[in-house]
Amino acid sequence: MTRFVYPTSAMLGDYARAAAGLVPTAAVLAMTPVGVAGGVVLGGFSLLFAVFGIRTALRHTTRLEMTGEALCAFGLLPASISWRELDRMKLAYYSTRRDRRSGWMQLELRGGRSRVCVDSRIEGFAELVKASARAAETRRLALDAATLVNLEALGVNRPAIGTALAQAAGGAA
């Protein structure tokens, strides 16, 4: 069994962003009469930052355990996906700069009604992606072109994935 967690150091930035947005908007709402329109706008921003903070806390407290049989998420929103029931794998890259030199990856796995979504800040992300790619290959899942390119960028060069990448590149031309 392999365990994966989000390290606190990786989550501090998200906690800081949530607090930087929530504290000032909530303070203005609490201390200043802003009228209906201002209250709706500031309340909306407060809600947005509060939800972001809650999502960050949920992600931070989630622990993943991977075995040869399944991937299980433990926390407030538990989920379990048997590798034999994996029916979707998507690996997306989100760039934070126009030159695409900085960003993060997000892995989404589905099996039946269960869904597990993790980003590249989790410890052992590459290992988790490789195991997921092996399961997808075993299940002969069709992977979209972006997922195939992102797998290749992580160094996942399985024979079937390479073939599918070539087919996706040929089909896009």
Backbone as a ProteinNet text record, in pm:
[ID]
protein_1_A
[PRIMARY]
MTRFVYPTSAMLGDYARAAAGLVPTAAVLAMTPVGVAGGVVLGGFSLLFAVFGIRTALRHTTRLEMTGEALCAFGLLPASISWRELDRMKLAYYSTRRDRRSGWMQLELRGGRSRVCVDSRIEGFAELVKASARAAETRRLALDAATLVNLEALGVNRPAIGTALAQAAGGAA
[TERTIARY]
85	0	89.6	50.6	120.8	25.1	74.3	-8.7	36.1	-61.4	-36.2	-108.2	-38.7	-98.4	-50.1	-126.1	-83.9	0.3	126.7	208.1	158	170.6	125.7	191.4	319.8	391.6	328.9	273.1	210.4	74.1	11.4	-123.4	-123.6	-11.4	-7.1	-47.5	-5.6	-40.9	-191.8	-260.3	-405.7	-475.2	-425.6	-483	-463.9	-346.1	-318.9	-408.6	-429.7	-517.6	-661.8	-706.6	-843.3	-858.3	-761.9	-767.6	-754.5	-667.2	-646.6	-772.3	-856.9	-981.9	-1096.2	-1104	-1216.2	-1210.5	-1096.5	-1086	-1123.4	-1065.7	-1102.8	-1249.4	-1299.7	-1439.3	-1535.7	-1509.7	-1595.8	-1584.1	-1463.5	-1444.3	-1521.6	-1516.1	-1590.4	-1739.7	-1786.6	-1928.7	-1971	-1885.3	-1919.7	-1910.4	-1821.7	-1794.9	-1845.9	-1887.9	-1926.8	-2063.2	-2151.6	-2277.8	-2250.1	-2281.9	-2245.6	-2366.3	-2483.9	-2602.6	-2626.8	-2737.9	-2777.3	-2682.1	-2653.5	-2567.1	-2427.3	-2371.7	-2239	-2238.4	-2345.7	-2356.5	-2361.5	-2433.5	-2442.8	-2305.8	-2237.9	-2106.7	-2005.5	-1993.8	-1897.8	-1935.4	-2063.8	-2107.9	-2073.1	-2087.4	-2050.4	-1901.8	-1819.9	-1675.8	-1640.5	-1704.1	-1679.3	-1713.4	-1826.7	-1868.2	-1769.5	-1725.8	-1630.2	-1500.4	-1445.4	-1321.1	-1341.5	-1457.2	-1485.9	-1493.7	-1560.2	-1569	-1430.3	-1348.6	-1211.6	-1132.4	-1147.6	-1080.4	-1127.1	-1256.9	-1311.4	-1259.8	-1258.2	-1204.8	-1058.1	-982.4	-841.5	-827.5	-907.5	-902.4	-943.1	-1045.6	-1087.6	-975.7	-913	-804.3	-687.5	-655.3	-542.1	-564.1	-686.7	-714.8	-744.8	-746	-770.8	-641.1	-651.2	-538.8	-576.9	-488.6	-511.3	-428.7	-486.6	-415.1	-434.5	-322.1	-325.2	-271.5	-346.2	-302.1	-303.7	-269.4	-277	-419.5	-514.6	-656.1	-737.1	-698.9	-785.7	-710.9	-775.8	-732.7	-844.9	-811.8	-912	-875.2	-974.3	-957.2	-1026.2	-955.2	-1009.2	-1010.8	-1119.9	-1137.4	-1285.3	-1322	-1463.7	-1544.2	-1476.8	-1544.2	-1476.1	-1502.7	-1434.2	-1479.8	-1388.9	-1420.4	-1326.9	-1369.9	-1288	-1311.2	-1201.2	-1209.4	-1127	-1193	-1123.3	-1058.2	-931.4	-863.6	-938.6	-1006.1	-1082.2	-1206.5	-1251.6	-1372.1	-1341.5	-1213.8	-1175.6	-1237.8	-1314.7	-1375.4	-1341.9	-1263.4	-1221.5	-1092.6	-1000.8	-878.7	-853.8	-833	-804	-689.7	-587.9	-474	-465.1	-492.7	-496	-382	-333.7	-231.1	-292.5	-274.5	-325.3	-206.9	-188.1	-74.6	-108.5	-10	-28.1	41.8	107.7	177	150.5	160.9	138.5	239.8	363.8	466.5	455.2	357.7	326	441.2	531.3	643.9	610.3	497.9	461	314.4	283.4	145.1	138.1	25.9	8	-74.7	-67	-145.8	-254.5	-360.8	-471.6	-510.6	-516.5	-555.4	-696.1	-783.7	-920.9	-942.2	-987	-1016.8	-1161.4	-1227.2	-1364.7	-1377.7	-1460.3	-1494	-1635.2	-1729	-1869.4	-1914.2	-1966.1	-2012.5	-1906.2	-1790.6	-1684	-1591.9	-1544.6	-1454.1	-1346.1	-1221.6	-1109	-1034.2	-1010.3	-941.7	-828.1	-706.3	-590	-506.9	-434.4	-345.7	-200.7	-112.7	27.7	102.8	39.5	106.4	108.2	29.8	28.3	161.8	212.3	337.7	317.5	410.5	402.7	310.5	283.1	189.6	229.7	356.9	401	377.2	401.3	376.8	228.9	143.7	-1	-46.5	9	-25.5	18.8	138.5	188	100.2	60.1	-27.9	-163.4	-212.6	-341.3	-331.6	-220.2	-200.2	-193.1	-127.4	-122.5	-263	-342	-479.5	-562.3	-543.5	-616.8	-577.7	-449.2	-403.2	-461.4	-461.9	-519.1	-666.6	-736.9	-880.4	-906.4	-801.1	-810.8	-900.6	-880.9	-959.4	-911.5	-1004.9	-970.4	-933	-812.7	-766	-763.9	-804.3	-805.8	-663.2	-649.5	-517.6	-440.9	-507.2	-438.7	-382.7	-459.2	-411.5	-288.9	-291.4	-177.4	-52.8	-67.4	46.6	100.1	11.1	53.8	120.4	72.3	138.1	280.1	293.3	425.9	517.2	463.1	542	591.5	516.5	558.2	649.1	674.2	762.1	692.9	562.4	487.9	481.7	568.1	578.8	545.5	421.7	375.8	351.9	370.2	352.7	215.4	109.4	-25	-52	3.1	-17.4	55.4	176.8	250.3	176.6	117.9	39.2	-81.5	-150.9	-268.2	-230	-112.1	-65.7	-42.2	19.7	44.8	-86.7	-184.4	-315.7	-385.2	-377	-442	-375.8	-243.1	-173.7	-208.6	-219.2	-255.7	-398.5	-488.3	-629.8	-656.9	-568.7	-589.5	-543.6	-461.2	-405.8	-505.8
-117.9	0	124.4	221.7	349.6	459.5	550.4	661.3	791.7	875.4	1005.7	1111.2	1221.9	1333.4	1464.5	1569	1702.6	1759.4	1795.4	1852.6	1993.1	2028.4	2159.8	2271.4	2256.2	2361.6	2388.9	2287	2303.6	2371.9	2363.9	2418.7	2559.5	2604	2734.2	2848.8	2843.3	2949.1	2959.2	2846.9	2848.3	2899.9	2858.8	2911.8	3063.5	3110.7	3254.8	3329.6	3274	3339.3	3344.7	3237.3	3236.1	3342.5	3348.8	3447.3	3589.5	3609.2	3743.1	3796.6	3709	3753	3759.5	3661.2	3653.1	3758.6	3776.4	3867.8	4011.2	4070.5	4209.5	4225.6	4133.5	4149.6	4130.7	4034.6	4013.5	4130.7	4187.6	4302.2	4424.2	4449	4563.6	4541.9	4421.3	4391.3	4410.2	4371.9	4378	4518.7	4602.3	4731.6	4853.7	4834.9	4950.5	4927.9	5029.1	5015.8	5029.9	4926.7	4926.6	4929.6	4922.6	4921	4781.8	4770.2	4639.9	4591	4675.9	4634	4600.3	4684.6	4658.7	4533.7	4513.4	4394.5	4267.1	4273.1	4155.3	4124.4	4228.4	4207.9	4157.9	4227.6	4187.1	4051.5	4027.4	3897.7	3785.5	3813.1	3713.6	3682.3	3786.8	3764.1	3690	3727.2	3657	3509.3	3480.1	3342	3266.7	3330.4	3269	3232	3324.6	3297.2	3195.5	3196.9	3098	2957.4	2943.9	2813.3	2766.8	2858.3	2823.4	2774.3	2841.3	2799.1	2663	2638	2507.3	2397.3	2424	2325.7	2295.7	2399.5	2380.9	2291.7	2317.4	2236.5	2091.9	2072.2	1936	1862	1929.5	1867.4	1834.8	1928.7	1911.1	1795.5	1773.5	1666.9	1532.1	1527.7	1401.8	1322.1	1192.2	1100.6	994.5	967.6	863.5	740.9	623.9	498.3	417.3	374.5	299.8	159.3	62.9	-76.9	-127.8	-252.5	-313.3	-330.6	-320	-341	-212.8	-106.7	12	136.3	249.2	378.1	426.5	455.2	498.3	635.6	722.7	854.7	854	898.2	905.6	1050.8	1092	1229	1256.2	1383	1418.9	1375	1361.3	1315.8	1187.5	1074.5	950.9	897.6	827.8	764.9	646.6	552.4	435.9	395.3	372.6	329.2	202.3	95.8	-28.8	-11.9	-53	-41.4	-120.5	-229.1	-309.4	-236.6	-134.7	-61.2	78.8	111.4	243	262.3	369.6	392.9	529.8	610	738.7	782.8	832.5	893.7	1018.1	1126.6	1252.5	1320.3	1360.3	1431.7	1565.4	1671.9	1806.7	1891.1	1982.4	2078.1	2216.8	2290.5	2426.6	2520.3	2604.1	2695.2	2823.9	2877.3	3005.9	3118.6	3084.5	3185.4	3158.5	3262.9	3247.1	3155.2	3155.6	3071.4	2925.4	2892.4	2757.2	2692.5	2774.3	2720.9	2697.9	2746.2	2731.4	2690.9	2599.9	2556.6	2429.6	2362	2237.8	2140.9	2015.7	1911.1	1864	1816	1760.7	1626.8	1526	1391.1	1364.2	1327.2	1291	1144.9	1067.9	926.8	901	817	777.6	627.5	574.2	432.7	417.9	390.3	385.6	523.7	532.6	661.2	732.8	670.9	729.8	814.6	922.2	1014	1057	1055.7	1104.5	1203.5	1319.3	1424.7	1476.7	1474.3	1522.4	1612.3	1704.9	1788.4	1752.9	1808.1	1767.7	1810.8	1880.9	1917	1801.4	1697.9	1584.2	1509.5	1464.3	1389	1258.4	1229.2	1106	1113.1	1232.7	1249.8	1166.3	1169.9	1096.8	946.7	893.6	751.3	717.7	805.4	786.4	790.4	882.8	892.8	766.8	717.7	596.8	476.3	460.6	348.8	363.1	484.5	510.1	480.8	518.1	491.9	341.2	267.9	121.2	62.1	110.5	60.6	97.6	219.6	262.4	178.3	145.5	62.1	-79.2	-133.1	-266.1	-268.2	-162.3	-152.3	-108.1	-74.2	-27.4	95.7	188.1	311.9	403	469.9	572	698.4	750	871.1	985	1103.6	1217.3	1261.6	1339.4	1381.1	1459.6	1546.9	1625.5	1534.8	1435	1339.7	1266.1	1223.5	1151.5	1238	1364.8	1456.6	1479.8	1495.2	1519.6	1395.7	1276.5	1154.4	1148	1182	1181.8	1283.6	1400.1	1502.9	1454.7	1364.6	1308	1186.2	1148.1	1034.7	900.8	898.9	773.6	730.2	637.7	593.2	446.1	411.2	273.2	249.5	129.3	102.4	141.6	103.6	135.3	284.8	350.7	494.8	565.2	519.6	577.5	558.7	442.7	415.9	507.4	521.6	608	753.5	795.4	930.9	955.2	858.6	871	876.9	795.9	797.6	930.9	985.6	1114.5	1225.8	1222	1323.9	1312.5	1189.8	1168.9	1207.5	1184.8	1216.4	1364.4	1438.9	1583.2	1659.3	1597	1666	1682.9
0	0	0	-81.8	-89.9	-46.5	35.6	83.7	21.3	-7	-66.8	16.7	46.1	119.1	57.8	82.6	43.6	156.9	131.1	237.6	273.9	399.9	446.8	367.9	338.3	265.1	128.2	65.3	-66	-55.3	61.2	77.6	136.9	193.1	259.9	167.7	43.1	-51.7	-71.3	-82.4	-99	26.1	143.9	268.4	275.8	236.3	238.6	140.3	21.9	-76.3	-26.2	35.4	89.6	198.9	287.9	396.9	344	244.9	188.5	121.1	72.5	11.9	111.1	199.7	293	403	464.5	578.8	540.7	436	404.2	362.1	280.4	235.6	352	438.1	554.9	651.7	666.7	756.7	706.4	577.4	521.6	541.1	515.2	534.8	680.7	771.8	914.3	971.8	919.2	983	907.2	783.8	702.5	639.8	648.5	574.3	424.1	349.2	206.4	113	164.1	78.8	22.3	-47.7	-99.9	-208.5	-306.9	-417.3	-366.4	-282.3	-226.7	-140.4	-65.5	18.8	-63.1	-174.7	-262.5	-324.2	-372.5	-435.5	-332.6	-219.2	-117.1	-56.1	-38	12.8	-83.1	-212	-312.9	-308.6	-297.1	-286.9	-158.1	-48.4	78.6	65.4	5	-14.6	-103.6	-210.3	-301.9	-229.2	-151.1	-79.6	32.2	95.2	199.6	139.5	25.9	-40.8	-83.1	-134.7	-172.8	-51	60.8	183.9	230.9	221.8	261.5	169.3	39.4	-56.2	-28.2	6.5	39.6	162.1	265	387.2	358.2	276.5	240.3	167.7	73.3	-2.2	91.2	179.1	269.6	367.4	408.5	505.5	440.4	307.8	237.1	226.2	251.5	239.9	136.5	45.3	-55	-20.4	-41.8	-26.5	-154.1	-210.6	-335.4	-311.3	-359.1	-356.3	-499.4	-516.3	-648.4	-696.2	-605.5	-637.9	-653.3	-579.3	-576.2	-531.3	-552.1	-499.4	-408.5	-283.3	-186	-131.1	-123.7	-64	70.9	173.7	308.1	351.9	412.4	458.9	470.4	463.1	472.8	351.4	236.4	113.8	64.6	130.2	93	-42.9	-108.4	-237.1	-255.5	-338	-366.4	-511.4	-581.6	-720.4	-735.8	-773	-803.9	-940.6	-952.1	-1081.2	-1188.7	-1149.1	-1245.8	-1295.4	-1222.8	-1261.8	-1314.7	-1328.5	-1379	-1517.4	-1533	-1664.3	-1722.9	-1649.9	-1704.8	-1637.5	-1719.7	-1670.1	-1752.2	-1682.3	-1750.4	-1675.6	-1749.4	-1692.8	-1763.7	-1690.4	-1749	-1693.8	-1776.2	-1735.7	-1739.2	-1630.7	-1620.6	-1606.5	-1705	-1706.1	-1631.8	-1562.4	-1494.4	-1569	-1680.2	-1759.7	-1907.5	-1984.8	-2128.8	-2194.7	-2144.5	-2205.6	-2162.1	-2077.9	-2031.4	-1955.1	-1897.7	-1821.8	-1675.4	-1630.8	-1491.4	-1485.1	-1394.8	-1381.8	-1298.6	-1307.3	-1232	-1315.2	-1275.3	-1341.1	-1246.1	-1305.8	-1227.4	-1288	-1202.1	-1243.5	-1194.5	-1286.6	-1251.8	-1289.7	-1192.7	-1214.5	-1177.8	-1256.4	-1227.1	-1242.7	-1155.9	-1162.6	-1111.1	-1200.3	-1159.9	-1114.6	-992.3	-940.1	-857.8	-841.4	-760.8	-847	-787.3	-856.1	-758.2	-805	-726.8	-814.6	-760.2	-834	-746.8	-798	-723.6	-813.9	-750.7	-830.6	-802.5	-881.2	-879.5	-754.4	-662.8	-537.9	-438.4	-462.4	-370.9	-381.6	-269	-270.2	-346.7	-437.7	-514.6	-635	-683.8	-795.4	-917.5	-954.6	-1074	-1058.2	-940.3	-914.5	-927.9	-877.5	-887.2	-1033.3	-1110.6	-1252.9	-1327.3	-1297.3	-1365.4	-1334.7	-1210.5	-1173.9	-1242.6	-1249.9	-1316.5	-1465.6	-1526.7	-1669.8	-1696.5	-1606	-1622.4	-1614.6	-1519	-1505.9	-1628.8	-1678.7	-1798.4	-1918.8	-1927.3	-2037.6	-2026.3	-1905.9	-1883.7	-1920.8	-1885.7	-1914.9	-2058.9	-2131.3	-2270.4	-2282.2	-2188.5	-2190.6	-2302.8	-2366.4	-2463.8	-2386.3	-2411.3	-2344.6	-2444.7	-2399.6	-2492.1	-2523.9	-2630.2	-2678.6	-2573.4	-2498.9	-2396.1	-2286.8	-2247	-2146.5	-2197.2	-2321.1	-2378.7	-2382.7	-2421.6	-2424.7	-2283.9	-2188.1	-2050.3	-1989.8	-2024.2	-1979.6	-2034.3	-2160.4	-2221.4	-2153.3	-2117.4	-2048.8	-1912.8	-1848.9	-1720.3	-1737.4	-1861.8	-1885.8	-1882.8	-1896.5	-1899.8	-2045.8	-2081.3	-2219.8	-2232	-2210.6	-2226.5	-2376.1	-2424.1	-2567.6	-2620.4	-2550.6	-2599.3	-2593.6	-2491	-2480.3	-2593	-2626.3	-2738	-2870.1	-2890.4	-3011.1	-3017.3	-2902.6	-2899.7	-2924.4	-2873.7	-2895.8	-3044.9	-3110.4	-3254.2	-3330.3	-3289.6	-3356.9	-3335.1	-3212.3	-3182.8	-3264.4	-3276	-3353.4	-3501.1	-3551.4	-3691.8	-3719.7	-3624.2	-3642.9	-3635.1	-3565.8	-3550.2	-3671.9	-3758.1	-3873.4	-3982.6
[MASK]
+++++++++++++++++++++++++++++++++++++++++++++++++++++++++++++++++++++++++++++++++++++++++++++++++++++++++++++++++++++++++++++++++++++++++++++++++++++++++++++++++++++++++++++

